[in-house]
Amino acid sequence: MPFSELPDGRLPVLLTAHEADLLPDAARDVLDYLGREPGEVAQIAAHLLGTRRLRRHRIVLRARDTAELADGLRAVVAGRDHPLVARSTGSATSRRAFVFPGQGTQWPGMGAEAYRGLRVYRETADRIDAAFRSAGLTSPLRFLTNPPAGESVSHLELQGAQFVHAVALAAVWRSCGILPDLTIGHSLGEVAAAHVAECLSLDDAIAVLAARAAAIEAIPGDHGVAVLGMDAVEAAELITRAPGWLELSAINASTSVAVSGERRAVTALVDAVAGTGRFARPLAMSFPAHTSAMDACGRGVTDALPAGEFTESAVPFIGSATGDVVAAGTDLRSYWLANLRNTIRFDRAVDTGIAHHADAFLEMSGHPSLLFAVEDGVDRSVPPRQALVLGSGHRDQPIADSLAANIAAAAVADPGFRWADLLATRPHRLRRFPGAPMRAEHLWAVSASPPAQPTLTVTGERWEPCVVRGNVVPAPRSVAVLGAGPGRRPDPAWAEAIRRHRAAVPTAASEAEVLVVLAPSFPDADAAASVGALSTALDRGLLDYADAIGARCRDVWLVTDGAEQINPDDAAPHLASAALAAMHRSVAHEHPDQGFHHLDLASSDRAAAADILDILLGTTGEIALRERVCYRRTLDREAPPAHRFDAGVLDDVVITGGHGTIGSAYARALPALGARRITLLSRRGERDDFAGAHGTEIVSRACDITDPAAVAAAARTAGEATLVVHAAGTAAFAERTGITGAALTEMAAARLAGLDHLTATWPMTADTRILLCSSVTAVWGGRGAAAYAAANRMLDVAAARLRSAGRHAVAIRWGLWEGSTIVDATETARVQRTGLRPLTPADAVAASLADHPIDPLIFAADPRRMQSFLAAADQEPPPPVADGPVTASEAVRSQLALVLNVDAATLDLEESLFDLGVDSLLALDLRRRLTRTTGHTVALASLLGGITGTDLIAALQRERESPA
């Protein structure tokens, strides 16, 4: 029988899409299916998991039955929050820190519900309890599960129960596939953190607990501990003025500290601070933790602590006694003495966790107590980071529901999470189940509805110097390097460079977040040799690197040698390298969940692997490295000004592919523009379609330009050409796995070999203009168009080579042509849905008849979608704004009311948030809501620093009015 390991017994149903706005469509489709077909949640979950690829945007719904599933789906469709729905757009694999709090938030019976209802929790608790009993110690289960009313509880029972609860909760997380990459402990929680990290055995952990408890009970006097919402400097000043003995015992965050001392002094300090509207709360502790009073424990506690050292572990343990990673070999006794005596520096422990690249902090406690401090640490980090911060339970909620919700949130945030392990059921396929909603596949750009009047655009590629982020990245990314083609192995220097790089972790290709593909070093050869080498490489698996893309992969980089020309005076690119880059851009359209990028190196400037890694991990897009300067390819909104052809350029025109769509358009348009003579070359030969007009002589000749003898024969009776329009060429389209070397060779034949024959044989003047008809796919790529894009990119390179030889040549990268038969009607309709429109032949021809200083792109497009074609890079979307723009006052009042669960009209915004009832946990909730509603993030410190609702409104208003 299928079952779920989620603690609440619900099944996870995963929806995923490559665009966020497709998720409501996916939910609507499943909802419609539920209305048509009987089914079970397990079958639907298994079908979705088995038939859909994990994509960038993800939603997981938890459901016991189809009624719960339908309710969650309706919330997704409506864009509403729902307690059984978790979302994420995270693209990097999470690095998780399990966080273990100290004493002070426990309560009798806090584990009773988990012990009764969660098998993994109960088995773990029983195992630890048996170890306590074997050591001759009191069972911790009495306080944890159901202590008799009125009976006293020893410190060992209390601390043991806290330890068992934390370790058992961690076991539940682990059983669901959420494993720690590091652990962080706070005071007593350090014992559980060290044990879960597997650097402290269970027997030693119990011995530490017993020694701690005995030491605490030996301290005379009546003591207490309180948490204050202020920084350490202000707390120290208050302590010096307070009557009675107090000491600073913990610094948890920039505005959260703990003080310990005589209970009367602690109580007086709490009352004084709370009276000013600041956060102040006593903890359930009766000993002066982490103060000089612990020095009285003396030799007795030292002898009771276990001898030995912390053992080696794959999971780092970060202790708040030092604020740092506890190294293997550290003496147990000296460390646990420091744990009792030292001021707790949880703030430094969080900083250390962030420095070790933790981006998910999961608290192992019955009720969150450290989430505020963790998020404060994240806020303080430099550079700024984002992190997932979650608890395990909540005192006012069923533990199974809280755990399941938080586990689902952590799982969906990790693009590498193994859902198949969590959903323990065999793959299942349902009949008539809807497919995944997809955008119209973009051949050139993104989809939009067509306008009435398309805009003809003439633009061009431009390379601009760019700044790489200095390899400053939020966390190391797993990197693998492959050679393009079979049997090609990267230089061993790459492995060493990745190992040494601070932002890279070596891994297998199937597990890599960044896949680096090293192109072959194609020779700078002529057209025939280049096409031959590339075609052979294709047939031998040149593009098979795409098969290595794993579920974790987010970026695929192709590194080429001499594929781009940055400045007009630079050497022309290598034909085969440029063609491979164009194919890479086309293969990208088959992988919408990954970013496909390209780095080109100069042939004469072999950069070191470490330098290349800096670029690959520090930027994206089309990048070139020249003499240690990085350039990024962009597209101008308009090409540089071009001078119209003089009338003499149209004296003697030669058009190859003369009876194709583009060649015919020139033959019809040029007479009206003053052409005196036009020679049409095509395989089909004589036609009567182009009767002379405007006094133009039109000659149509049968000439296969791939045959040098045929070109030579036609050239013997020709006059000197003043304009050559090279429009000959065939086209074939196939997905990556269907591309063959033969198809590329055939498409390159007329374009490249024919061009070579024409320029070598046909008589031309010194000023003859040569227009090579290429395609925008050479620049943008297109799905199923890899070989076609490659052939056209080589034509672009041919134009550059002709210019280097002193010819007046330009490659025109055409968009979609009206009446084109190069693709079928279905494909034409799909391209038009992207916003690209058919070019009007007369307008297209007129736009091309100029001395363009660069190879232009000429296309017609929906004017509303122009930015989609011309944007150099994706922009980070602004935070979503709920229900349209709201004023700061409306946002604060409404969200504060939701957090406090009160009527918004009853709120007195002149009171401090603390007086209104906002504690540290509610402050986190309020901040997240305000960020989502207003698009501005409020500093956590201010929310518990005595700020009133009115002050908060004013602060948000200033944020809105300040310059961006």
N, C-alpha and C positions, 0 to 999 in steps of 0.2 A: 504494500500500500504506500503510495507516495506520502512523504511527510516533510515538514519543514523544521529546521533547527532553530528558527526564530523563537525566542522565549515565549511569545504570546500564542504560539501555535498557528499563527497566520502564515500564508504562503506569500513569497515575494513575486510580484508580477512586474517585469521590467519593460518599460517603453524607452526607445532610444531613437535619435534622429540626428542628422548632420546639421540641421537648422533648428533653432529653438521654437520658431513658430510652426514647425511641423508636428510638434508633440501634441497640441490639441487636436490636430487632424488624426493622429494615430489613436488618441484616446476615443475620439468620436467613432472611428472605424470599429474599434473593439466593442464599444457600447452598442453600435448597430448590430454587430454580430451576436451579442448577448440577447438582443431583442428578437433575432431570427432563429437562432440555433440553441438547443439545450446543450449544456456543457458544464464542466467542472473547472474550478479555479486552477487546479493542478494541471489539467490538460492545456489550458490557455497559457499558463506560465511556462510550461515545457515547450509548447509550440513557439512562443515568442523567443525563448532562449535558444532553441535549436535552429531557427530559420532566419534570425536577424542578427546582423553584425553589431557589436557594441560600438556606439558612435559617441561623438563629443557631448551631445546634450542628452541627459538621462533623467528618467523619473522612475521610482520604484513605488508601487502601491502594495500595501499589505492587506490581505483579505482572507477571511475564513470561508466565505461563500460568495456566490455571484452577486448577491444583494449588496454586500460590502464593496465588492469590486466595482459594481455599477455606480455606487455613490461616490467612490474615489475618482472614477473616470469622469463623472459629471463635473467634479470640482476642477479637474485638469482642463476640461473643455472650457469652463467658465473662467479659468485663471484664478481660482480661489485657493487659499490655503486649506489644508485638510489634515487632520491628525494622523491619517493612515498613508499620507503621501510625502515622499522626500524627493528633492530635486538636486541636481548638480550639473555644472558645466565645466568641472575641473578637467584639465587636459594632462596633468602630470600625476604620476603615481604617488600616492600619499606615503609620507614617512611618519609613522605614528609614535607618539609618546604616551605610555600609560602613566597617569599621574595618581599618586597615592597620598591622600590627605592625612594629617595627624589627628590627634585627639581633640575633642571639643564639640563635635557635631553628632556624636553617637547618642542613641537612645535605647532603652530596654526593648528587646524583641524586634530590633531593626531588621534582622534577617529571617524572621519567622515565615513571612510570606514566600520569600525566595526558597527557603529550605523545604517548604511543603510542595511548592509548585515547579521547581526547576531541578531536573535530574542532575545536571552537571554541577550545579551549585551544591546540592546535597551531597553528592559523592565526594566532592572536594572538601567540604566541611567535615564530613565523617572521617576522611583520611587524615586531616590535620588534627582533629579531635583525638583520634587514636594515638597520634604521636605525642600529644600533650599527656595523655594517660600513661603511655609507656615511660615518659620521663617522670612520672609520679606527681604530675601537676594537676590542678583543678581544671575540669572541662570548661572551655569557653562557650559551649553551646547553650548553657543555661541563660546567660545574659543575652546571647544572640537571638535565641528563639522564643523563650517564654519564661522569663524569670518570675518567681513567686512574688506577689506584692508584699512590700514592706521589708523584705530581706535585704541585708547589706550585700554589697558587691565589692569584691576585692579589686585592687588595681590590676592584678594579673588577669582576672576574669574579663575586666573591661577592655584592657589592651589586647588580650588574646582574641576577644570577640571582634574587635576592630580589624585585627590582622586576618582572621578567618574570613570575615566579610569581604575585605578587599581582595584577597587571593582568590576566593570563590567567584567573585564577580569577574575578575580577570579571566578565570577559567571559562566562564560563559562566553565572554567576548572571543576568546581563542577558539572555542568550539564552533563558532560561527564564521571562522576564517579571518577574523580581525586580530592580527598578531602585532606585538610591540616591536618597534625597531630600537627603542630605548625606553628606559623607565626613569621617572623622577619621583622622589619621595620628599615628604614634608614631615620632619620630626619623627613621630612614631611610624608614619607611613613609609619611612625609609627602610624599615625592616621588611615590609611586604614588597617594596620596590626592588630591594636587593635579591629577595628570594625569587620573585617572578623573573627577574633578569638572569637567574640561575648562576649568580656569583656567590650566593649564600645558601647553604643547605637548609633543609627544613629543621633538622635537629639544632643547628647553630642558631637559626632564627628564633626558635622556641627558647633556647638558652638566653639569648639577648633579651627577649621579652620578660623572662623570669627575673633576670638581673635588674632590668629597668624598673619593674614593678617593686622589687624589694628596695631599691634605692629611693624611689618616690615615697614609699610608706615610711621610710626612716627619717624624712625631713619633718622636723617639728613645726607647729604653728598652723594658723588658718590662712590659706592663701587662695588666690584667684588669678584668672587671666582674662583679658578683654582685648577685643579687636577695635581699632580706631581708624577712621577714615581720614588720615593725614599722613604727611611724610615724616621721615625719621627725625629730621631736625626739629620740627614743631613738637613732635612727641617728646623729644629729649628736653625741650624747654618746659613743657608742662610737668614732666616728671620732677624737675629740679624745684618747682614751686609747690608740688603736691605735698600735703601732710602725710606722713607715713612712708614706709619703704616701698619703692617701685623700681623696676628696671625694664629697659627695652629688651624684649625676648625674641622678637621676630620682625623682619622686614619682608613683607610678602609682595608688595608692589610699590610703585612710586607714591601712592597715597593710601597705603594700607599697611598698618603695623600692628603688632601685639605687644602688650605690656603685662608683666607679671609682678606679683608682690603681695603685700598684706591685703586681705580681702576688703577691709574697710577702705583702704586707700584706692583699691581698684574700683570699688563701687562709687566712691566720691568722684573719681576721675570720669567714669562713664556718665554720671549724672551731669557733670559740668560740661562735657563735650556735647552730649545730646541736647543740652539746653541751648546751645548755639545753633542748632539745626544741623549739626554734623553727625556722621555715622559713628555710633559707638555701641558695642554689644558685648556683654559678658559671655564667656564660653563655659561649658560644663567641665571645668577642670579645677582641681583642688590642690595643686602643687605649683611651686614657682618654677615652671619649666624654663630652661635655657637662661638661667641667671646664675649669679655667683653663689646662691644658696645651695646649688647642686654640688659645690666643692666639698660640702660636709659629708658626702657619701663615702669619701675616702677609699681605703684599701679594700673594704668589703665588696664594693661593686666591681672593682677590678678583678678580684679573685673569682667572682661569680660569672663574669663574662667569659665566653668561649675563647680558648687560645686558637691561634691559626691565622690564616690570611684569606682575603677575598680571592676567589678563584677566577680563572680566565673565562670569559663569556662572550658570545657573539653579540649580545645585547648590552650596550653600555648602561650602567647604572649611575645616575646623577643624584648626589645627595645634597640636601639643603644645609647640612652641617658645615659644608665647605663651599657649596654653590658650584661644584665642579664634578667631572666624572671621577668616580672612585676607581683607581687603577687596580688591576690584578696585582696581588702581592701586598696590598695594604694590610697592616696589622689590624686584626679584628678588635682587640681590646682598646687600642688607642683610638680607633675610629668611633666605636660606640660610646666611649667616654666623651669624646667631642660632641657626639650626637646629643648627649644629655646636657652638656654644659654650654656649648657654643650658642651664640645668637643665631637664630635660623635666618638664612639668606635665601629664601625661596625666590626672590626676584632674580638673584644671580643664577639660581638653578634653571629658571625659565630661559634666561639669556643663553645659558650653555646649551639647553635643548634646541633653541633656535639656531645657534651657531653650528649645531650638528644637524641642521636642516629639517628638524621636525616641523611639519605643517598640519598635523592633526594631533590635538591634545585631548585625551579621553580619561576622565576622572573616574576612579574606581571607588565609589562611595554610595551610601544609601541616599544622600542628599548633597547636591553640589556645594562645595565650600571654597574651591580654589579657582573656579572658572574666571571670576573677575580678575584675579591676580595674573592668570595666564594671559588673558586678553590684553591686560595692561602691558605685559611684557611684549606681546606682539606689536602693540601700538608703538612702543618705544624702539623697536628694532630699526636698524639702519643697514641697508636700504629698507623702506617700508615693505611689509609683507602682509599676506593674508593667510589665515589659518582657520581650520575647523576646530571648534572648541565645544566639546560635548560632555555631559555627565553620564551616569549610569542609571540612577534612580532619582525619584523625587518623593519627599516624605508624604505628600498629599495625593500621590498617584500609585496605582498598582505597579509593582516592580516589573512584572512581565511586560506590561505595556510600555513603560519607560525604557526598559532595556531594549525591547524590540525596535522602538522608534529610533533610538540612538544608534543601534547597530546598523539599521537600514540606512540611516543618514551617513554613517561612516563608509559603508559599503558602496553606496551610489556615488560618493565623492571620489572613489578610487577607480580610474578607468581600467586598472589591471585586476580588479577584484574577480575572483573565480565564483561566479554565480552558480555554476553547475554543482559546486560542492555544497552550497547552501540549500539549493533546491534539490533534494535527494530524490530525484525521479528520473526515469529513463526518458530519452528524447521522444517527443510525441508530435505528430503532425495532424492537423485538423483539416478536414475538407471544407472548401468554400470560405476559408478564413481570409480576411483581407490582407493584401500585401502592405509592405511598409510605404507610407506616403513619401513621395520624393518630389523635389523641385524638378521642373522640366530640365533635363540634363543640359548644361551649358556648353555649347560648342565654342563660344567666344566670351560670353559674359553672363550676367545673372538675369533672371526672368523678369518680365514686366508686361503690362498690357500695351498694345500698339497705339500710338497717337495717329491723328489724321495726317500730319505733315512731318515726315522724317527730316532730320538735319544731316546734310552732307558735311562730313568732317574730313579735313586733311590734317594729319598729325604725324608725329615721328618719334622714334626712340631717342632718348637723351640719357647720357651717363653723367651723374653728378657725384662729387666726393661725398662720402657719408662717414659718420662716426659710429664705430662699433662700441658696444657698451662696456668695453674694457673687461670682458668676461665676467662682469658682475651679474650673477643670476641668482634667483631665490634659493636654489638648492642644486646640488650636483645632479646631473642627468645621466642616465645610463646610455652609453654610446657603443655602437658596433661599426666596424669598417669592413666593407666588402669591395672586391674588385668586380667591375662590370664584365660579364662574360665568364665562361667556364674555366676553372682552373687558375684564374688570376688571383694571386694572393697579395694583400697589401704589404708594403715594406714593414719589417719588424719595428721600425721606428715609430709607427703608429701606435702599436700596443704600449710601448714605453711612454709615448706622449700622453695617451689617455690615462695611464696609471699615475702619472705625475701631475696631471692637470687638476687644479682644485675644483673645477666645475664639471668634471667628467668621471664616470665610473665605468670601467670596461665590463662588457656583458656579451652574451650571445645575441646574434641578430634577431632571433625570435622574441627576445625579451627587451630589446633596446627601445628607448624613448626617442633617440636620435639615430637614424641609420645613415651612414656616410658611404656613398658609392663612388669609387675612384674609377674614372673613365680610362680606357686604354689610351696610350699616347699615340694617336694616329699620326702618320707622317704628313708633312705639308706637301701633299702630292697633287697631281693634276686631277681633272674631273673623273676620268676613267678609273684611275687607280683608287681614288677616294671612294667612289661609289662601289667598286669591287670589294675594298676592304670592309666598308660598312655593311654591305649586303652579306658578306661571309660571316661577320661578327653577329649579325642579327640571327642568322640560321643556327649559330652556335650558342645562342642564349644570351645575347648582349643585354636584353631587357629583363632577364629572369630575376634580377634583384628585387623586382616588385613582389615576387613570391615570398620573399623573406620578411615582408612587413608583418609584424606581430600586432596583437591587440593593444600593447602598451605604446606602440609607435605613434608619435605625433609629428615628427619632422623627418623628411627624406631629402638629403642633400646630394646632388651630383657635383663632383669636382672634375672639371675639364681642364684641358691644356690648349690655349690658343683658339678658343671658340668664339671670342667676341672682339670687336674693334671698338675701342673706347673713343679715340679721337680720329678725325679724318686722315691725319697724317700717319697713323699707325699702320703696321703691316696688315694686310687682309687676313681674316680668320682662316683657320684650317677648315676645309670643307666638311670632313667627316665629324670633327669635334663639334662644329656648329650644328650639324644635322642631329647629332645625338642629343644636344641640349634641347632642340625643338621637340624631339621625340619624348624626352623627359617631361616637358611641359604638357604634352598630350596625355601621357600615361597618368599624370596628376588628375585628370578629369575622371578617371576610373576609381580614384581613391579620395572621395570628398572629405574623409575624416582626418586625412594627413595634409600637412603643408609640404608641398614640393618646392624646393629651393635649388638654386644653381650658383656655384662659385666657379669663376673662371680665373685661371692663373696664366701669367704670361709665359710663353714657351721658353724664354731665356731667363726666367726668374723663378726657379723652383723654390717655393716657400717651404719652411720647415713645418713638420706636422703640428708642432705646438702652436705656431702662429696661425695655422689654418684652423685649429680647434678654437682659438680665440674668436675667430670670425663666425664659425658655424654655431657656436653657443651664445654669440652676442648679437646676432642680427638675423634677418630673414629676407627672402625675396631673391631677385636677380642681382648678384654681386660679382664684381671683378676686382682683382688685386693686381695693381701695377706699381712696382717699385715701392712697396710697403704702404701704398695709399689705396684705400677701399673706395670703390665707386658703386653706386646703385643705379639700376636702370629704371627710368620713369618714362611716361608718355606725356608729351606736351598737349595742351588743349588745342594748340594750333602749331602747324609746322612753321619753320622760318619762312620769311617772304620768298617767293619764287618769281622770276621774271618770265613773262609769257614768251613762247617761241616767236622768233621773227618769221615773217611770211615765207622766207626762203627755205625754212626747215621742212615745209610741206611740199617741196618741189617733186621729190621722188621718194615715195613711201613704200617700204616693204613690210608686209604683215605676215608672220608665220601663224599657223593655226587659223588661217584666213576665214574659214567657214565655221569656226567655233563661236560661242556666245560673245566673247570679248573681241575676237578678230572681226566678226561681222559688225559689231557695234562701231568699231573704228572705220570700217569700210563705208558704213552708211553716214557717219558723222563728218568725216574729213572733207568730202567734196564741198559741203556748205561752208567749210572753214578755209577753203582756198587751195586744197590739194590739187596738184597738176597731174600727177601720175601715181597710181596705187598698184602694186603687185601683190597678189594674194598667193601665198604658198600653202598648199595643203595636200594631204594624201589623196583627197577625193578628186582633185583636178578641176577641169573646166566646169563652170556653173554660170547660169545666166541671171543669178539673183541680183547682181550688182551692176545694173546698167549704168553707164556713165551719166552723170548729172553735173550741172554747173561747169561743163566743159572738162571734167576730169576723165582721164583715160584710166580705165580699170582693166587689169590683166589678171586672169586667174590661171595658175599653173599647178599641175600635179608635180609635187616634189616632196618626197619623204626626207625631211631634214636630218634624220638619223643616219642617212646614207650619204657619205661624203662625196661619192661620185655623182649622185643626183643633184646635190647642191652645186657642185662644180659645173655641171652641165647647164643648170638654170642660170648660173652667174655669168656664163660666157656671153649671153645675149642681153645682159642687164646693164643699165646705166648706173652711175654712182648714186647710191642711196643717200638721201639726206636725213631720213628718219626710218629707224627700224623698230617695229613693234613686235616683240617676241612673245606671242600668246600661245604657242604650241605646247601641248602637254596632255597627258592622260591623268586620271584620278582613280584611286581604289581606296576603300575604307574598311577597316577591320579593327576590332579590339586588340589589345596587346598580344594575346596568345595566338591571334590569327595572322600576325604580321610575318611576311616572308621577305627574304632577300630578293627573290625574283620580282615581287611587286614593287619594291623600292627601285630596282634596276630599270624596270619598265617605265615608272613615272619619271625617273631621272634622265631617261634616254633622250627625249625630245628637248627637255629643258636644258640639260647640260651638254650632252654630246652634240645635239642640234645647234646649240648656241656656238660651241667651239667651231663647228663646220662652217657656220654662217660668217662668223667674224674672221675666220681664216681665209675664206674664199670670196665672199661677196664684195664687189667694189664699193668703197665708201669714201666720202670726203674726210678731210681732217676734222671737220666740225659735225660729223654725223651724230645725231642723237640716237641713243639706244635705250628703249623702254622695255624692261623685262617684267612680264606680268606674273607677279608672285601672289601670295595670299596672306591675310592677317593671321592664319593659323601658324605661319612661321614665327610669329611673335607671341601669340596667345596660346597656341596649341588648340586642341579640340578632341573631344571623345571620339575614339575610333579613327583619328586622323593622324596618327603618329608618323606613318610613312609618307603621307601626303605633306605634312608639315616639314618633314626632313628634306624632301625633294625641293620644296619652295625655299627653305632656309639656305640650301646650297645655291639656289638661284640668286638669293640676296648676296651671298659671298662672291658669286661670279660677277655681280655688278661692282663690288668693291675691287675685285682684281682687275676688271676692265678699267676702272678709274685709275688704279695704280699704274696701269700701262699707258695712260694718257688719253683714254677714250672718254667721251661724254655719255656715261651710262648711269642709269638709275633703276632700282627695283621698285616697282609699284606694288605694295601689299594691298590687294583688293579685298573688300568685304564681299557681301552677297550681291550677285548681279541679277537684275530683272531678267526672267526668262532663262536662267541658267539651268543646264541639264547635267551639271557635274555631279549633283546629288539628286535623289529622287524626291517626290512631292512630300513624303512623310518627313524626310530629313530637313527639307526646306522649311516646312511648317514649324518644326522643332527649333530650328535656328531663329526663325522670326519671333518665336515666343521669348527669346532672350532679349528682345528689344532691338536687334539688328534688322535693318530693313533692306529690301532690294534697291540697289543703285539704279537710278534712271540713266540709261546708256549715254545720252547726250551730255548730261551733267558730269558723268564720270569721265568721259573722254576729254571734255573741256578742262577738268581739273588736273588731268595728267599732262597736258601739253604745256609744260613749263620747265624751266631749268631748276629743278628742286635741288637745294644744296645738300639734302640728306634723303635717304630712301623713305618716301612717305607711306603712311597708311591712309587709304582713302576708303571710306565706308559711309553708309547712311545709317542713322540710328534714331530711336525714339529720344527726343531731346530731354525727356524726364529721366532717362537712364544714362545720360552721358557720363556722369561721375563713375558709374559702374565700370565703364570702359577705360576711363582715364585715371582712376585713382591709383596712386603709386603704392599704397599699402592700406591694409584694413585699419579702421579706427576703432579704438576701444569704445564699446557702447557705454553711454551714460547709465547710471543706476536707474532702474525702472521707477516710474512715478505712478503711484496707485490712483486710479480714478481721476486722472488729469491733474493739472497744477493745483496745489492747495497753498494757502497762506501759512506762514510759520505758526501763527496762533492756532489755526485749525489743526495743523499737524500735531502740535504739542498736546493740545487738549484732547483730541480724539485718541491718540496713541497712548497717552498717559492713562486715560479712562480704560482702555482695553487691557493695559498691563495690570492695573489695580482692580479691574472688574467692578467698576463703579459707574454711575451715571456721570457723563461728562459735565453736565450742568452743575453738579454739586462740587466740583473741584475748586478749591481756593488756590489760584496760581500765585498768590503772594506768599504762600508757605513754602518751606524748603521741601525738596523732593523726599528727603529722609522723613520729615514729619508727615508727609502724605502717605508714607508706607513703602517707599522704594528702598529695598535692600540691595545688596550687591548682585544677587541673581536677577532681580527685576530690572536693575540698571542695565544689565546686558540685553535683556529682552527689549527694553525701551530704546536703547541705542540702535539695535538692529531694525526695529520698526521705523524709527525716524530716518535712518539711512535709506530704507526702501521707499519711504513716503516722500522725502524731500530731496534725496540725492546728496545730502551732506552728512558727514560722519561727525558725531559729537565726541569729544574726548571723554573717556571713562572717568578720569579723575574729577572732572567738573560735575558729573551727575551725583556723586556722593560727597561733594565738597561744600555742601551748604547752599547750592544754587537753588533758586526758586523757579517756579514755572515761568514767571514773567522774565526772569533773567535768561532762561533757556530760549524763550521766544526771541528775545533781543539778539542773542548769540547767533541763532539760525538766520535771522534777518540780515545780520552783518555779513554772514557767509554768502548769502544770495546776492548782496549788493556789491561785494568785493570783486575786483577785476579777476578774470579767469587766470 
